[in-house]
Amino acid sequence: MSLVVVGSMAFDAIETPFGKTDKILGGAATYIALAASQFVKPVNAISVVGNDFLQSDMQMMESHGANLEGVQVKKDEKSFFWSGRYHNDMNSRDTLVTELNVLGTFDPVVPESYQGCEYLMLGNLSPDVQRQVIERLQTRPKLIVMDTMNFWMDIALDSLKETLKLIDVLVINDEEARQLSGSYSLKVAAKQIMEMGPKYLVIKKGEHGALLFHDGQVFSAPGLPLEEVFDPTGAGDTFAGGFIGYMAKTGGQDFEDMKRAVIFGSALASFCVEKFGPERLIGLEEAEMNARVREFVSLAHFQI
């Protein structure tokens, strides 16, 4: 099934209790594409980079099944850059540097070869850009999944609400769900958010798993206890990539399909945090992923 992914391809500099990096490969589209490629190929990417983006990183993504026809290269500009420092609990962080660079004027182009896609993953970007991609597709995909964050709720709430009316699935974390809804209870928050447009809502809870909501139904996916978490950066994007990739592979659209997609997304995210950046996703074997999925299943399986 054809899949289009929209998001940033960027550089990150990360500091955690386990160490720090200089500029390394990052960006929502990068993590999403690498995760989704476990299920479908090609993963058709829409993004923008500067002339500083490494050709070797482009080639690595292409070798993993990414189609970069929709990635604009701005010759005289720099790629998006983010730097952050994680606290000891790894659940909170301080942003040290944010340089929008090419993202500041990003006007997404949808290549003709991407038209007719059946699955669309809108990675975390300006809601205006996300909406532009939907509007520039000649036919509506049968499933549109969207990620966003509290930054857009702070500065572009009206635009965000307009985009929410056009999508099927929203993927956000628990803090963002509470901010968007104004309710502390996640069950109440989910009902209020789905009234804004999405038919399904996934609320990520970091190490504590994820919740899937739809029409009064709730599915709770467990969090997998890990011995070490080196870098949470990109885990949410990896989850989203695994989720949409599984849906695109199976042709799924309903709640039962999404329950399984949440587990596969969670399994891939658990790999992501084991190394800095997307390093753990590069070259990840299908057998490794399937074994990790079985661990998730065993965590939640019981009989009465």
C-alpha positions in Angstrom: 0.0 0.0 0.0 1.4 3.4 -0.9 2.6 5.6 2.0 3.6 9.2 2.1 5.4 10.7 5.1 5.7 14.4 5.7 8.2 15.9 8.3 11.6 17.3 9.0 14.9 15.9 8.0 17.4 17.6 10.3 20.3 17.6 12.7 20.2 17.1 16.4 22.7 17.6 19.2 21.8 15.7 22.3 22.9 15.4 25.9 21.6 12.7 28.3 22.9 11.2 31.5 24.6 8.6 29.3 26.6 11.0 27.1 26.3 13.7 24.5 26.6 14.0 20.7 27.7 16.7 18.3 25.4 17.2 15.3 23.8 13.9 14.3 21.0 12.8 11.9 17.5 13.6 13.2 14.1 14.9 12.2 10.6 13.5 12.3 10.5 12.3 8.7 13.8 10.5 9.2 12.6 8.4 12.2 9.2 7.8 10.7 10.6 6.6 7.3 13.1 4.3 8.9 10.5 2.7 11.1 7.8 2.5 8.4 10.3 0.8 6.1 10.2 -2.2 8.3 6.7 -2.8 6.7 6.5 -1.1 3.3 8.8 0.1 0.6 9.0 2.7 -0.8 8.3 5.2 1.9 7.6 8.4 0.0 9.0 11.4 1.9 8.1 15.1 1.7 10.6 17.3 3.5 13.2 20.1 3.0 16.9 20.2 3.8 19.8 22.6 3.3 23.1 22.2 1.5 24.7 21.0 4.7 22.6 17.8 4.8 24.9 14.9 4.2 24.7 12.9 1.0 25.6 9.8 2.9 22.5 10.2 5.1 20.3 10.6 2.0 21.9 7.4 0.6 21.3 5.6 3.8 17.7 6.5 3.8 17.3 5.5 0.2 19.0 2.1 1.0 16.3 1.5 3.6 13.5 2.1 1.1 12.9 5.9 1.4 11.9 7.6 -1.9 13.3 11.2 -1.6 11.8 12.6 -4.7 9.7 14.9 -2.5 12.6 16.2 -0.5 13.7 19.8 -1.5 17.3 20.7 -1.2 17.9 24.4 -0.6 21.4 25.1 -1.9 22.1 28.3 0.0 20.4 27.5 3.3 20.9 25.3 6.3 18.9 22.3 7.6 16.7 22.5 10.7 18.8 22.1 13.9 17.7 21.2 17.4 19.8 20.8 20.5 18.5 19.5 23.9 19.5 18.2 27.3 17.6 15.5 29.0 17.2 15.3 32.8 18.0 12.3 34.8 14.5 10.8 34.6 14.7 11.0 30.7 11.1 12.2 30.6 11.8 15.9 30.7 14.3 18.0 28.8 15.5 21.5 28.2 15.7 22.8 24.6 19.0 24.6 24.2 18.9 25.6 20.5 16.2 25.7 17.9 17.2 26.9 14.4 14.3 26.6 11.9 16.5 27.5 8.9 14.8 25.9 5.8 11.7 24.9 7.8 10.9 28.5 8.3 9.7 28.9 4.7 8.9 25.3 3.9 6.3 25.1 1.1 5.7 21.3 0.6 5.7 19.9 -2.9 3.8 16.7 -3.7 5.4 14.9 -6.7 3.0 13.5 -9.2 4.3 10.0 -8.4 3.0 10.5 -4.8 -0.6 11.2 -5.9 -3.1 8.5 -5.2 -1.3 7.5 -1.9 -3.6 5.4 0.4 -1.8 6.3 3.7 -0.5 9.6 4.8 1.6 10.3 7.9 1.9 13.9 8.9 4.9 14.2 11.1 5.3 17.1 13.6 5.4 20.3 11.6 3.4 23.5 11.4 -0.3 22.7 11.1 -0.4 25.0 8.1 2.1 22.8 6.3 0.3 19.6 7.3 -2.9 21.0 5.9 -1.3 22.1 2.7 -0.1 18.6 2.0 -3.6 17.2 2.5 -5.1 19.9 0.2 -2.5 19.2 -2.5 -3.3 15.6 -2.8 -5.8 15.1 -5.6 -7.6 12.2 -3.9 -7.9 11.8 -0.1 -5.9 8.9 1.4 -8.0 6.3 3.1 -6.1 6.9 6.4 -4.5 10.2 7.5 -2.4 10.0 10.7 -1.1 13.2 12.3 1.5 14.1 15.0 1.7 17.4 16.7 3.1 19.0 19.9 2.5 21.6 22.5 4.5 24.2 20.7 1.8 24.4 18.0 -0.9 24.5 20.6 0.8 27.6 22.1 1.4 29.6 18.9 -1.0 28.2 16.2 -4.0 26.7 18.0 -6.6 27.9 15.5 -4.7 26.5 12.6 -4.1 23.2 14.4 -7.9 22.9 15.0 -8.6 23.4 11.3 -6.1 20.7 10.4 -7.6 18.3 13.0 -10.9 18.4 11.1 -9.2 16.8 8.1 -7.5 13.8 9.7 -8.4 10.3 11.0 -5.9 9.6 13.7 -4.1 12.0 16.1 -0.9 10.8 17.9 0.2 12.9 20.9 1.6 12.4 24.4 -0.3 12.7 27.6 0.9 16.2 28.4 -0.2 17.4 25.0 -3.6 15.7 25.3 -4.2 17.5 28.5 -3.1 20.8 27.1 -5.2 20.5 23.9 -8.4 19.4 25.8 -8.0 21.4 29.0 -8.9 18.2 30.9 -6.6 16.2 33.3 -8.4 12.9 32.9 -7.1 11.3 29.7 -10.4 9.6 29.1 -12.3 12.9 29.2 -9.5 14.5 27.2 -9.7 11.8 24.5 -13.5 12.4 24.1 -13.0 16.2 23.8 -10.2 15.8 21.3 -12.1 13.4 19.1 -14.9 15.9 19.0 -12.4 18.2 17.2 -12.2 15.8 14.2 -10.0 12.7 14.7 -12.0 9.4 14.8 -9.1 7.8 16.6 -6.6 9.1 19.2 -3.4 7.6 20.4 -2.0 9.0 23.6 1.7 8.1 24.2 2.8 7.8 27.8 6.5 7.2 27.3 7.9 4.4 29.4 4.4 3.7 30.6 3.0 2.6 27.2 0.2 4.0 25.1 -3.6 4.3 24.9 -5.8 4.0 21.9 -9.3 5.6 21.9 -12.2 5.2 19.5 -15.9 5.6 19.9 -16.0 4.6 23.6 -13.4 1.9 23.2 -10.0 2.0 24.9 -6.9 -0.2 24.3 -4.0 0.0 26.6 -0.5 -1.1 25.4 2.1 -1.8 28.0 5.4 -0.1 28.4 8.4 -2.4 28.0 10.9 -2.2 30.9 14.3 -1.6 29.5 17.7 -1.9 31.3 19.0 1.3 29.7 17.5 4.2 27.9 20.2 6.2 26.1 18.2 8.8 24.1 14.4 9.3 23.9 14.8 11.7 20.9 12.8 10.4 18.0 11.0 7.7 20.0 7.6 9.3 19.4 8.3 9.6 15.6 9.5 6.0 15.5 6.3 4.9 17.2 4.3 6.9 14.6 6.3 5.3 11.7 5.8 1.8 13.0 2.1 2.5 13.5 1.5 3.9 10.0 3.8 1.4 8.4 1.9 -1.6 9.9 -1.4 -0.1 8.8 -0.1 0.4 5.3 1.2 -3.1 5.1 -2.0 -4.7 6.2 -4.4 -2.3 4.5 -6.0 -1.7 7.9 -8.4 1.0 8.9 -10.3 -0.2 12.0 -9.8 -0.3 15.8 -8.6 -4.0 15.8 -5.9 -3.2 13.2 -4.8 -0.1 15.1 -4.4 -2.1 18.4 -1.8 -4.3 16.6 -0.3 -1.2 15.0 0.2 0.4 18.5 2.1 -2.7 19.6 4.4 -2.7 16.6 5.0 1.0 16.9 5.8 0.6 20.6 8.2 -2.2 19.8 10.1 -0.1 17.3 10.2 2.9 19.7 11.8 0.6 22.3 14.7 0.0 19.9 15.1 3.7 19.1 15.9 4.7 22.7 18.7 2.1 23.0 21.2 4.3 21.0 21.7 7.9 20.2 19.7 9.3 17.2 18.3 6.7 14.7 21.4 4.5 15.0 19.5 1.5 16.4 16.9 1.6 13.6 19.5 1.5 10.9 19.9 -2.1 9.8 17.3 -3.4 12.3 16.4 -6.9 11.4 12.8 -8.1 11.0 13.5 -11.0 13.3 14.6 -8.6 16.1 11.4 -6.6 15.7 9.2 -9.7 15.8 11.0 -10.9 18.9 10.4 -7.6 20.6 6.7 -7.7 19.7 6.4 -11.0 21.4 7.9 -9.5 24.5 5.1 -6.9 24.4 2.5 -9.5 23.9 3.8 -11.6 26.9 3.7 -8.5 29.1 -0.1 -8.1 28.7 -1.2 -11.7 28.2 -3.1 -13.4 31.1 -6.0 -15.7 31.6 -8.8 -15.7 34.2 
